Amino acid sequence: MNSSPFSSRPASCVEREREREREMEEATGMARVEKVRGRSTVTRCFSKYPLKLILPKKVGSVHVDAVWIYTLSYGGGIVSGDRVSCRISVGDGCTAAMTTQASTKVYKSVDSKCSEQILAARIGKDALLAVIPDPVTCFSTARYSQKQVFRLFSDSNLVVVDWITSGRHESGEKWDFEHYRSTNHIFLEEEQPLFLDSVVLEQKSSVSIAERMQQYHVIAMVVILGPRLKHTQNQIQDEVKKMMSGQFRLPTSTSGRYARSESKHCQIPPPFIASCSSFGPQAVGLVIRVAATTTESVYMFLRHHLASLEPFLGVAPYFQSGR
């Protein structure tokens, strides 16, 4: 009597396999990183229009066990109505970095169509994934939505940089797009929510995005979590606290011309603002939020504060960017 090839496996396993097959059909890109002869190796990778994945042979020191994955868009940007869906799996003990070669340009919306990018990532035990792209730059009237979902274990390690600029300054655009949404969700085992965050910027008839953002041209969020990155978290918290401690110091009670001058100075918004807060059990994660008047200042911030990742990735993030 012939039996089904799935007859010896639980129904839940079969359902999961079918779900993965459906996901593969819908995805425009996929990469799997596994240990091969003790080294992190991309064992499976594919991409199709409008996404292209590039795997350089080596980035940085050959003595560091890490793979790098570059994501590109055909035509140099995301066209109105494009839908990009990428999936990445980082196996136990592996290290991978995902980045871009330039800012992600989102072109003008046609017929109010919204462009969309989705990243779904699974990070294994004692594994590290660093998602460190250049910023998103939305053109005038653009409509864009991105969602990143990370599933990991209690000893997984993750770095996520998510940021956007105000637009094409050389064309006179400043927060001139119609809609922007960025969602980041992080789940522990058994779908336990660890970090849920969403940023929405959209034009309103009463107050425009540019009015709300005032003089700031860049906003960024950095998420760092995992036991291997605890030193990086502590270092950033200490340095950001020192950096910002003098920015919002209240005027003294001293009377006279000096006190009035200091009060007036404190009313001027600083060109760079950063804040930190811990999240999760035993403060396993750290989120850093930044607002800045220039893209270059954020590149400098990222290069400096993420330099401690070099021993894991082979090179420091953004080591050639924003110069």
N, C-alpha and C positions, 0 to 999 in steps of 0.2 A: 504494500500500500504506500503510495507516494504521499509525502507530507509537505506542507508549505515550508519554504526555507526559513520562515519566521516562527514556526510552530513552537520551537523550544525557547523562545524569548518572550518575556513578559510583554503584554500589550502596550504598557507605558513606554518601553524601549522602542518598539516599532513606531509608535506615534511620534516619539522624539526624532527618530530617523527621518520620517516623512516630513516633519516640520522643518528639519535642517535642509532637506532637499528642496522644499518650497522656498526657503530663505535663499538658497543658492541661486534658484532660478530668478528671483526678484533682485538679487544683489548685482551691482555694477562693478564691484571689486571685492576681493577676498584674499586674505593672507593667513597662513598658519605657520607658527614658529614652534619648533620642537627641538629637543636635544638629539643630536646625531654625533656619535663618537665623542660625547662630552661637551659639544659646542652648540650654542644657539644657532639654529639653521632654519631658513624658510623652506619648508617641505612642500608647500602648495601655495600657488599664487596665480590669480587671474584678474583681468580687468577688461572692461568694455566701455565704449562710448557712453557718456562723456568723461569717463574717468580713466586715468592711466597710472599704474603703479610702477615705480622704478626701484630696483634693488641694486645699489652700488656694491661692488665686491667687498670693499672695506672702507669704513670711515674712522679715521683716528688710528690709535695703536692696535697692532695685530695681536697684542697680548691681552686685550680686553674682549671678553665674551659678550658681544652685542651685535644685533643686526639693525640696519637702518632701512626704513621704507619711506620713499618720497611719493607724495600724491600730487598729480598734475591734472589740469583740465585742458581738453582740446580747445584751441582758440584762445588760450590764455586767461580764461575766466568762465564763469557760470552764466549761461544764457537764460533768458526768461523762460520759465516753465521746465527747466532741467530738474531732474531728480537723480541725485547721486546717493547710492546706498553701499556702504563699505563695511565689511565684517573682518575682524581680526581676532585670532586666538593665539595667546602666548602661553606655551606649556609650562609645566612645573620647572622652576629653577632657571627659566630662560629670561633673556633681557632683549627688549626691542624698543626702538624709537621711531615714531611717525612724525614726519615734518613736511614742509613745502619748500619750493625753491624761490618763492616770492609771495607777495600778498595775494589772497584769494579775492579776485575781482568779481563783483556781481553786477552784471550789466542791467541796463534799463528794463523795466517791466513793460511787456507788450500785452495789451488787453487785460491788464491787472493780474497777469499770471504771476504766481509765486514760485521762486526757485527754492529747492530743498536739498539739504544734505543730511544724511543719517550715518552715524558711526555706532556700530554695536561691537563691543570688545569683551572678551573673556580673558581674565588674567589668572594663571594657575598659582599653585602654592609656591611661596618664596620666589615668585616671578616679578619682573619689573616691566612696566610699560610707560613710556614717556611720550605724550602727545604734545608736541612743541611746534605748532605751525607759526607762520607769519600771520599778521592780522588780516581780518576780513575788511574789504573796502567796497562799500556799496555805492554805485553810481546814482545820479539823480533819478527819482521815481522808482528805484528798484524795490522789489518785494522779496524778502529772503527769510528762510527759516532753517535752523539746523538743530539737530537733536543728537546727543551723545549719551549712550547707555553703557555703563561698565559693570560687569559682574565679576566678583572676586572673592577670595578667601580672607580669613582674618590675618594671615601672614603675607598676603599679596602686597605689592608696592605699585603706586600709581602717581604720575605727575601729569597734570592737564593744564595747558595754557590756552585760554579762550579770550580773544580780544578783537576789538573793532576800532577802525578810525572813522573820522567824520566824513571822509570822501576824498574827491580829487581837488586838492587845494589849488592846483595850477589852473583848473577850470572854474574856480570860484565857488565850488560846491562845499557846503558845510552842513552836515546832517540833513541833506536834501532828499534822502530816500523816503519811500512811503512807509515801509514796514520792515522791522528786523526782530527776530525772535531767536534766542539761543537757550537751549535747555540741556542741562547736565544732570544725569541721574546715576547714582552709584548704589549698587546693591551687594550685600553680603550673601552668604550661603542661605539657601531656602528663601530667596527673594526678600530678604530683610532690608528695608530701606536704610541707607547710611547717610546719603547726601542727596537732596533734591533741590535743584536751583533752576530758576528761569528768569531771563532778562528780556523785556519787551520794550521796544522803542517804536512808536508810530506817530504819524502826524495827526494832530487834532486841530479843529477849527479855531479853538480859543488860544492854545499855546503850542508853538511848534517845538520840534525836538531841539533845534538850535537855541531857542530861548531857554529851554530847560537845562541844556548842557552848558550854557554861558560860554566862558572862554576855553573850555576843555575840548580837545580834539581826539582824545583816545580814552577808552575805558577798557580795563582788562581784569580778568580773574585768573588766579593760579590756585590749583588744588594740589596738595602734596600729602600723601598718606602712606603708611606702611612702616614696619619696624626698621627696615634698612635705611629709611630716610628720616629717622627721628632727629639725627644730628642736624640735618639740613633745616628741618622745621624749627628747632630751637634757635639756630643761628639766625634765621630770617626774622623770627619774632623779636629777638633782642635788637637786631639792627634796625628794623622798621620802627620799633618803639623809640630808639635813640634818635632816628632821623626825624620823626614826626613830633617829638616831645616839645621842640621849640616853635613849631609852626602855629599852634593854636593856644599859646600861653596867654592867659588873661592879663589885662593891664594891671599894674600895681596900684595901690591906693595913694601913691605919692602924688602930691598936688604940684601944680606948676606946669611949665611949658613941656618938660620931658614926658610927663604922664599923658598930656594931650597928644603929643607926637606918637607915643607908643600905641595909644588907643587907635589912632588913625591908621597906623601901620598894620595893626591886627585885623582891620576890616578889609584889607586887600587879600583876596583868595590866593593861596600859594599856587605856583605853577605845577606842583606835583603833590598828590595826596595818596597815601597808602594806609591800609588798615589790615589787621590780622585777627583771626578768631579760630579757635580749635573746635572740632566737632567729633562725634562718635565716642564709643566706649574707650575709657582711658585716654581721651584726647588723641585718638589714633590718627586723625587728619587735621590739616591746617588749610584754611582758605585765606588767600590774600587778594584784596581788591584795590585797584589802582585807577586814578583819574589823572590825566596829564594834558598839558598844552601841546606837547610835541611827541611824535612817534619815536624820535631818536632817544628821548629820555626814558621811554619804556624799554626800548632795546637795551640801553645801558643797565637799567634796573634788573632785567631778566638775565643778562650776561653775568652780572656780579653775583646775584643771589642764587643762581642755578649753577654756578661754577663748580660747586661741590659734587655735581652729578658726573663730572668728567671720569672719575675712576670706574663708574658703572657703564658709561656710554662710549668711552674712548676719546671723546672730545666734549668740551663744554657746550651746552645749548647756546645757539645764536652767536657762536664764535666768529662768524663772518657776516652777520646780518647787521643792518642799520648803520653801517660805517659811512 
